Amino acid sequence: MYPIITISREFGSGGHSIGEKVAEKLNIPFLDGEIVNKTAIDSGYCKELIEEQGETATMANKWFDVSAASTMYFQSPQDEIFLAQRKVILEAAKQGPCVIVGRCSDYILRRAEIPCINVLIHSDMKHRKARVLERYGEIKDVDVEKRIRKKDKQRRTYYRYYTDQHWGDYSNYDLALDSGTLGEECCIDIICKLAEMRSK
């Protein structure tokens, strides 16, 4: 039986696409947008809010949580969304092999002592800019590199906020693959080969 695979990724590195194709090649479920759908059902929050808050944390969120906590118990919408996503991730992992993208899934499964392969997909800025432009097109008055760095910063802050660990730290992953240097197909092959080895 294949192991569970988590994919952490820099924005524009192609992690979503790589994870999706790994799941397809291994014939196991792929969870990314599906997490949003199930979290919406469990939490009662709309999909748009979950997509916006599901992997990002801002200093404003943290300040509001601390301020509210000083006077009364309060769980922010972002915390409720995180807990709902955590539940979805754990339930999916307990059902069997799957590929899960982002949302602190590597940390969540590690804490639950559920065996998995944790993968980080990264790339240099040149390749990431090209991929973002190819996927989303050019947006007027939007600096692509600035957008990429902002997205990474939000993910880094979110991960630190909920795990107290550093997002992108190599010690949290079994594999760290440069999709710009290796190419998407090579990354897929490496992950699949490791999954096949672990299944034995």
C-alpha positions as CSV (number, residue, x, y, z in Angstrom):
1,M,0.0,0.0,0.0
2,Y,1.3,3.4,-0.9
3,P,2.1,5.9,1.8
4,I,0.3,9.3,2.3
5,I,2.2,12.1,0.5
6,T,2.1,15.7,1.6
7,I,3.2,18.5,-0.8
8,S,4.4,21.8,0.5
9,R,5.2,24.3,-2.2
10,E,6.5,27.7,-3.0
11,F,4.0,29.8,-4.9
12,G,4.6,29.3,-8.7
13,S,6.8,26.2,-8.2
14,G,4.1,23.9,-9.7
15,G,3.6,21.9,-6.5
16,H,-0.2,21.6,-7.1
17,S,0.3,20.2,-10.6
18,I,3.0,17.9,-9.5
19,G,0.9,16.6,-6.6
20,E,-2.1,16.1,-8.8
21,K,-0.1,14.1,-11.4
22,V,1.6,12.0,-8.7
23,A,-1.9,11.0,-7.3
24,E,-3.1,10.2,-10.9
25,K,0.0,8.1,-11.6
26,L,-0.4,6.2,-8.3
27,N,-4.1,6.0,-8.6
28,I,-4.8,7.5,-5.2
29,P,-7.0,10.4,-4.1
30,F,-5.8,14.0,-4.5
31,L,-6.7,16.6,-1.9
32,D,-6.4,20.3,-2.5
33,G,-9.7,21.9,-3.6
34,E,-11.5,19.0,-2.0
35,I,-10.2,20.1,1.4
36,V,-11.9,23.5,0.7
37,N,-15.2,21.8,-0.2
38,K,-15.3,19.5,2.9
39,T,-14.1,22.3,5.2
40,A,-17.0,24.5,4.0
41,I,-19.5,21.8,4.8
42,D,-17.9,21.1,8.3
43,S,-17.4,24.7,9.3
44,G,-20.3,26.5,7.7
45,Y,-17.9,29.1,6.2
46,C,-18.2,29.9,2.5
47,K,-15.6,28.5,0.1
48,E,-14.3,32.0,-0.8
49,L,-13.4,32.7,2.8
50,I,-11.8,29.3,3.3
51,E,-9.7,29.8,0.1
52,E,-8.6,33.2,1.4
53,Q,-7.9,32.2,5.0
54,G,-7.0,28.5,4.5
55,E,-3.3,29.0,4.1
56,T,-2.6,32.6,5.1
57,A,-2.2,34.4,8.4
58,T,-1.5,38.1,8.8
59,M,-0.2,40.1,11.7
60,A,-3.7,41.7,11.9
61,N,-5.2,38.2,12.6
62,K,-2.6,37.5,15.3
63,W,-3.1,40.9,17.0
64,F,-6.9,40.5,17.0
65,D,-6.6,37.0,18.5
66,V,-4.3,38.2,21.3
67,S,-6.4,41.3,22.0
68,A,-9.6,39.3,22.2
69,A,-8.0,36.7,24.4
70,S,-7.0,39.3,26.9
71,T,-10.6,40.1,27.7
72,M,-12.5,36.9,26.9
73,Y,-12.3,33.5,25.2
74,F,-12.5,34.0,21.4
75,Q,-11.8,31.7,18.5
76,S,-11.3,33.6,15.3
77,P,-12.8,32.4,12.0
78,Q,-9.3,31.6,10.8
79,D,-8.7,29.3,13.8
80,E,-12.1,27.6,13.2
81,I,-11.2,27.1,9.5
82,F,-7.8,25.6,10.5
83,L,-9.4,23.1,12.9
84,A,-12.0,22.1,10.3
85,Q,-9.2,21.6,7.7
86,R,-7.2,19.6,10.3
87,K,-10.2,17.3,10.8
88,V,-10.6,16.8,7.0
89,I,-6.9,16.0,6.6
90,L,-6.9,13.5,9.4
91,E,-10.0,11.8,8.2
92,A,-8.6,11.5,4.7
93,A,-5.3,10.1,6.0
94,K,-7.1,7.5,8.1
95,Q,-9.0,6.3,5.0
96,G,-5.8,5.4,3.2
97,P,-3.1,6.6,0.7
98,C,-3.6,10.0,-0.8
99,V,-1.8,13.2,-1.8
100,I,-2.5,16.3,0.3
101,V,-1.4,19.7,-0.8
102,G,-0.4,22.4,1.8
103,R,-2.4,23.5,4.9
104,C,0.2,22.3,7.4
105,S,-0.6,18.7,6.4
106,D,3.0,17.6,7.0
107,Y,2.9,18.9,10.6
108,I,-0.7,17.7,11.3
109,L,0.1,14.1,10.2
110,R,3.5,14.1,12.0
111,R,1.8,15.2,15.3
112,A,-0.8,12.5,14.8
113,E,2.0,9.9,14.2
114,I,0.6,9.0,10.8
115,P,3.4,7.8,8.5
116,C,3.8,9.8,5.3
117,I,6.2,11.2,2.8
118,N,6.6,14.9,3.2
119,V,7.8,16.8,0.0
120,L,8.8,20.4,-0.5
121,I,8.6,21.7,-4.1
122,H,10.6,24.9,-4.7
123,S,12.2,26.7,-7.6
124,D,14.1,29.9,-8.5
125,M,12.3,33.1,-9.2
126,K,12.8,33.0,-12.9
127,H,10.9,29.7,-13.3
128,R,8.2,30.7,-10.8
129,K,7.5,34.0,-12.6
130,A,7.2,32.2,-15.9
131,R,4.8,29.6,-14.4
132,V,2.6,32.2,-12.7
133,L,2.4,34.2,-16.0
134,E,1.6,31.1,-17.9
135,R,-1.1,30.0,-15.5
136,Y,-2.7,33.3,-14.5
137,G,-1.7,35.7,-17.3
138,E,-0.4,39.2,-16.8
139,I,-2.5,41.4,-14.5
140,K,-2.3,45.1,-15.0
141,D,-0.4,47.1,-12.4
142,V,0.6,43.9,-10.5
143,D,4.3,43.1,-10.0
144,V,4.5,39.3,-10.5
145,E,7.7,38.9,-8.4
146,K,6.2,41.0,-5.6
147,R,3.0,38.9,-5.7
148,I,5.0,35.7,-5.4
149,R,7.0,36.9,-2.5
150,K,3.8,38.1,-0.7
151,K,2.2,34.7,-1.2
152,D,5.2,32.9,0.2
153,K,5.3,35.3,3.2
154,Q,1.7,34.6,3.9
155,R,2.2,30.8,3.8
156,R,5.3,31.2,6.0
157,T,3.5,33.2,8.6
158,Y,0.5,30.8,8.6
159,Y,2.7,27.8,9.0
160,R,4.7,29.4,11.8
161,Y,1.5,30.6,13.5
162,Y,-0.1,27.1,13.6
163,T,3.0,24.9,14.0
164,D,5.6,27.1,15.7
165,Q,8.1,25.8,13.0
166,H,9.7,27.3,10.0
167,W,8.0,26.7,6.7
168,G,10.5,25.4,4.1
169,D,13.0,24.1,6.7
170,Y,14.5,21.0,5.1
171,S,14.4,19.1,8.3
172,N,10.6,18.9,8.0
173,Y,10.7,17.0,4.7
174,D,11.8,13.7,3.2
175,L,12.3,15.3,-0.2
176,A,13.1,18.9,-1.3
177,L,12.8,19.1,-5.1
178,D,13.7,22.0,-7.4
179,S,11.1,21.9,-10.1
180,G,12.9,24.6,-12.1
181,T,16.1,22.5,-12.3
182,L,14.6,19.0,-12.4
183,G,11.4,19.7,-14.4
184,E,7.9,18.7,-13.4
185,E,8.1,15.2,-14.9
186,C,11.3,14.3,-13.1
187,C,9.8,15.5,-9.8
188,I,6.8,13.3,-10.4
189,D,9.0,10.3,-11.1
190,I,11.1,10.8,-8.0
191,I,8.1,11.1,-5.7
192,C,6.4,8.1,-7.3
193,K,9.5,5.9,-7.0
194,L,10.0,6.8,-3.4
195,A,6.3,6.0,-2.7
196,E,6.7,2.6,-4.5
197,M,9.8,1.9,-2.4
198,R,8.0,2.8,0.8
199,S,5.0,0.6,-0.2
200,K,7.3,-2.5,-0.1
